[in-house]
Amino acid sequence: MSFSEWEYQKLGKLCSFDKESIDPKDNVQYCHYSFPAFDNNKEPEVEMGENIKSSKFNFKKGDILFNKLNVKFKRVWNIDFDIKDNSICSTEFIPIQSKDIDRDFLYYCLINPNFTNEMKYLSTGTSNSHQRINIKDIQDYDLFLPKSKDIQSKIGYILKLLDKKIKINEKINKNLENILMSIFNSWFINYKRHDKSNGMETDEEYGEVPKGWSVEMIENYVDFVTGVEPGSKNYHEKQENNDIPFLRVGDLSSSNNMVFINKSLSKNKILNYDDIVLSLDGTVGIVKIGLEGAYSTGMRKLVIKNDKINKPFLYCLVKSTRIQKIIETFATGTTILHAGKSIKHMNFVLPDKQTMNEFGQNGTPIISNILLNLKEIERLTNLRDILLPKLMSGEIDVSKVNCDLIIHNYYLSARFSTIFLHLSVNLFLIDCNV
């Protein structure tokens, strides 16, 4: 397919931007699509109207919610699923409807790095952290697209296949975490597994605990290693020689704004893939594994001091409701919360060694599978991000391509290494005679 079969059109002619404001009513339950909800695994918040302090927008299935605030974070919510009654969204989102353009193709246009960079350039605001884009700038954007709706649909289909696989892996991981936390709560919170015939002891704070177990301060078993702050002038968005990813608290929820620093600035405050990290500044209490790179002072890497506890236990412990409430209770600040001082207030019930080892034997395979799925998500995301701008610009001709076969072949190549990932794209271009 030649470039003569592509054309430039104003995005405003291809889409509609219908906005219907709503003032939430008291005693009515709403499903709130907010920025925090987007960052929290895209899970809408269920809130009563009286707790929602400002006007919102109505929207419907098929809309694409585009973030007009800080477009660099790419909070673009693809509403391609059934939504509940009384679903509303933040007015920082712009509901966009496809009109004379394939809907999936439109969605990938809106998350294309080329489009994001143009919108970042046009954004205005009083501070770097509050830059907004005007709807008119989106409407005036000259979009390069295939004239054929079939070709638009095919491009969207290729990219959507990858996103579907990513979502499946994310759901698998969520289920694995729920299983792991359910086992932890049963064994160490509700004590359902414990044979009460062995006796129970009374603790002043925890009440009855199994005999032979003890209440301990977590800092005696875990080091909370603070990260590094190299200064924003040392961040850069493109990876250069001897650079490593630099993770900030916001990156625990969204990796759309990844930055890099020179490894020499990390001061050896580096996360390995199986390390547990906890946020104690900003959005406090986020617990993650599967991250690599230097990390900011708003986070702590959790390092086990001895063999009295194991990684599955520690991971579940800091995610448990009790520890999360302690972090929240002792967090201080007005607009930005700080919970570093809460660490010394954390205590927990330490089981006997046999029970701890049994939990480790059950939990380690689950943690390992979560990490494997995260690696696969990373590979799929990289493959999608490499293909996306090439497909959206017409660099790759999909007119004679078997989409299912290509995704299968090049996904398999991508599983082995980053080198194969880039090789797969090159082979893709050769096969398409580009």
N, C-alpha and C positions, 0 to 999 in steps of 0.2 A: 504494500500500500504506500503510495507516494504522499509527500507532504501537501500535494494539491488537493488531497481528500481531507485535509484538516483546515480549520479556519479559526479566526479570532472573533469572539463575541463578548459583549459586555455581560458580566455575571448577572447584572440586574435584569437583563432581558430573558435570562434562562431560569430565573428563580423568582419566588415571591417571598416577601418578608412580613407576613401578617403577625401582628402583635396584639393580643387582647389582655389588658390588665385586669387583675382581680385583687380585691382586698379580702384576705382570709377572714372568715367569720368565726366567732367564738363558738366553742362546743362542736366544731366540725373538724374531723380528722383529714389531714392532707398528706399526700405523698410528695415530698419536697425534693426536687432535683436541684441541689445547690453545688457550689464549688467544693465544700468539704465532702459532700456525698460522692462527687465525681472522684475525688482523691482517695476516698475510702472504698476502693474496688468497685466504683460505680454502683453503690447501693444507696438508693434514695432514702432520705430520712422520713420517718413517720412522725408527724408533729400535729398537735392541736392548734387550731387557728389562733387562739389567744396567745400562743407562744411565738407566733411569727409576727415580727414587729414592723413589716413593711409590705408594700404592694409587690405582687408577683405577676408572672405571665402564665396564661393558659397555653397549652400546646397539645398536640395530638400525635398518634402513631404515624410515622412517616416523616415527621419533622427532624431536622438536624439542628441541635442546639450548639451555636458557635459562641465561644467566649470572647466578648468584646474587650474585657479587661485582661491585660497581660497576655496577649495572643501567643507569646513565646512559649507558654506552658501547654499549648495545644489541648485545652479542655474542650474538645469537640465531641459532643454526646450524640451518638447515632441511635435515634429512637426507631429501630427497625423491629420492634417487638410490641406486644400488647401492653398497654399501661393501665393502671388501676384508676378507678373513678377519683375525682378530686386531685389529679396530678397537676402540680404547678412547678414552675422553675424560677430561678433567680432572674432578676431583670438585668444581671450582668451577662446573661445568655441572650443571643439573638436567634429566635426560631426561624429557620430557613426551610422553604419548601421547594422541591424540584418541580419545574414546569415544563420547559422544553429541553431537558437534559436528563440522561439516565441517572436515577437517584444514587446508586452506588458509585458511579463515576463522580458525581458531585461531591459525595462525602470524601473521596480520596483526593479530590482537588483541594478541599478545605484543610486537609492535613498534610498536603504536599509542602515540603520545605521551601520551595520557591514562593508559594503563596504566603506562607508564614513569614518569611523574610520581608516580603513586600509590605505586609500588614504591620510588622514591627517598625519598619521605616516610617510608616504613615501615622503611627500611634502618637498621641499627645497626652500630656498630663503634668501635674505639678511635681511629681517625684518619679524616680526610676521604678519604684515598686507599684505605682498606680498609673499605668499607661493604657489609654483606651483607644479603640478604633471606632470611627463613625460608620454607620450603615452605608452612607453614600460612597465611602471609599471602597467598600466591598462591592457595591453595585457597579462602580465604575471600573472595576478590575477587568482587564482584557484577558480572557481565558482562551488558551489554545486548545482546541478539542476536535475530535473526529466529527465529520458531518454525519456519519452513519451512527444511528442509535445502537445498532447491533455491535459495532466496534466499541462504542462506549461501554455497553453492557459487558462485553467480553473482558475488557480491561478491569472493570469493577469486579467481575467474577473471579479473575485470577487472584486479585489482592484479597478478596473476601474469603477465599478458600484458606489462605494463610491465617487470617484473623479468626476464622472459625476454629482452626486447630489450636490457636493460642487460647481461645476462650475455653475449649474443652480441657486443656491442661490446667488452666486456672481453676476450673470447677473441680477437677480431680484433686488439686492441692487443697482447696477449701474443705472438701470432704475428708481428706486425710488429716488435716488439722483438727477438724471437729471430732474425728474418731480419737485422735491422740488426747485432746483436751477432755473428752468424755471419760477415757480410761483414767487420766490423771485425777479428775474430780472424784471419780468413784473410789479410787485408792487412797487419795491423800486429803480430800476435803470432806467427803461424806462417810469415809471409812467403811463403806459397804462390804469391801472385800475382807476386812479384818475379822478374824475369829474372836469374838468377844469373850469366849471362854478362857482366853489367855489373860484376860483382865484389862481394865482401863485405868488410866491415871488422870488426875484432874490438874489442869493448868489454869492459872488465874485469868489469862487472856483468852485461851482457846477452849476452855472447858475440858471435856473428856477427850483424851488422846490415847491411842493404844499403848499398852505397857511396853517399855523398852524404847519408845520414841521420845524425842525431846524437842523443845522449842529453842531455836537458835537464831542468832543475828546473822543475816545473810552476808554481811561484810567480812565475817570470819571464814567464809567458804568461797567467796567470789571477789575478785578484783574488778572494780569498775574503772576502766582505763579511759580517761578523757582524750578527745581528739585534738586536732590542731587547727589553728585559724591562720592561713597564709596571707590573708588580705585579698579583697575582691580584685585589686589591680593585678594580681597574679593568676586569676582565673582566665582560661580561654576556652572557647567553644569547640575548637578543632584540636585534635590530638597531635602533638608535636613530639620530636625525639625526647626520649626519657620521661615522657608524660604518663601519668596514671589518672584514673577517674578521681574526682574529688566529690564526696557525697555530703550533702547538707540535709538538714531535717526534712525539708520539702521533697527531697529526692526519695525519701522512704515511701511517700505516697504516689509520686509521679516521677518517672525518669525522662520526661520530655524535655527537660532543660539541663541535661548533663553538661558539666564543665570538667576541665582537666587542669592539673597543676604539675609542675616539675617534681619528680620523685624526691629530689633533694629537700623540698619544702615540707615533706610529710613527717619528718622527724620520727620515722619508723612507726607512726600511728596508722597502721594499715590493717584493713580487714581482709581475711582470707574467706573463701567461699562458704566454709562451714561455721564461721564465727557468728555469734549472737550479738546483735547491736540493739541498744535501747535509746530512744530519744528522751531527753530530759529538759529540752528548751523548745519553745514554740508550741507545736503539737506534741504534748508530753505523753509518754506511755506507749509509743509505737515500738513494737518488737519485730525484728526482721532477721532472717538468715538468707544466704544466697547472694551476698553482695561482695564486691571486690574493689579495693582502692583505699585512698586516704579518706578520713572522715572528720567532720567538723567538731568543734568544742560543744556543740549542742547535743552530742551523742556520747554514749559510753559503750566500749567493747567489753563484754562480759567474759572474764577469764577464770576458769575453775582453778582453785588453789590446791585441792587434794582429791583423793578418790572417794571421799564420803558422799559426793553427789556426782551425777553424770549429766551429759548435755541434754538428753530428752527431758529429764526432770527440771533442769534449770530453765529450759525454753518454756515449758508449760508453767513453771512457777511464776516467771515475770509476766506471763500473759494472763495469769489467774485473776479473778475478780478482786480478791483481797489485796494483792500487790498493786493492781491498777488503781484501786481506791486510795491506797496509801500515797501513791505518786500524785494522784489528783488532789488529795487533801492538803498535802504539804507544798503544792505548787504555788508560787507567789508571782505577782506581777499584774499589770492591768491589761495591756494589749498583747504583750508577749509573756508567756508563762515560763518560769524557771523552777525546776524541781530537783536540782542537784543535791540540795540538803536533805531530801527525803530518803536518800539511800541509807543513811545511818539509822533510820526509823524502821527499816524493813526487817521483820523476823518471819520465821516460817517453822513448820513442823518437820523435823528431820526424822525419817523412818529408820528402822534398823537396816543393817547392811544387806541382808538377804532380800528384803522387800525392794530396796533401792536397785539392787542388781537385776532383779526380775523385771522391774519397770524398764530399766535400760535395755534389756534383751527384747522387750516388746516394742519399745519406742524407737530404737536405733534404725530398724528397717523402714519405719514410717518416715523419719527424718531424711534418710538416704533417698527415698523415693521422691519426697518433696524437692530435694536439691536437684535430682535428675530432671524432674519436670521443669524446674526453673531454668536449667541449662538449655533445655529444648525450647522453652519459651524465648529465651535470649537469642538462640540461633534463628528461630522462625521470625522474630522481630527484626533481626539484622537483615535477613533475606528480603523481607517485605520492604524495609526501608531503602535497600539498595535498588530493588525493582521499581518501587513506586515512582520516583521522578523520571526514570527511563521510560516507563509505560505512559506516564501522563504527558510526556513531551513528544511522543511519537518515535522516540529513538529505537524502541522495540516494536516491530510490526507483528501484531497478533492476528492479522486477518486469516492466516493459514496455519494457525497454531492449535494443536490439541491441548487445551488448557489443563485438563486433568493429568495428562501424561507429563507435561512440563513440570508442574508443581511436584509430582511424585519423584521424578528423576533429580530435580535440582534440590529438593528438600533432602533427599538421601545424601547427596553430595555435601550439603551444608552441615550435616550432622557430625562430620569427622573433624573439621577444623575451619578456622577463619579463612585459611588459604583456599580451601575447597569452596567456601562460600563465594569468594570473589571469582574463582575459576568457573563456578556454575553460571554466574551472570555472563561471563565472557562467552561460554559455550552457548548460552541462550542467544546472545547477539549473533554468533556465527550461524546457528541453526536458522535464525530468522533472516539471514542474509543482510544484516544491518552494517 
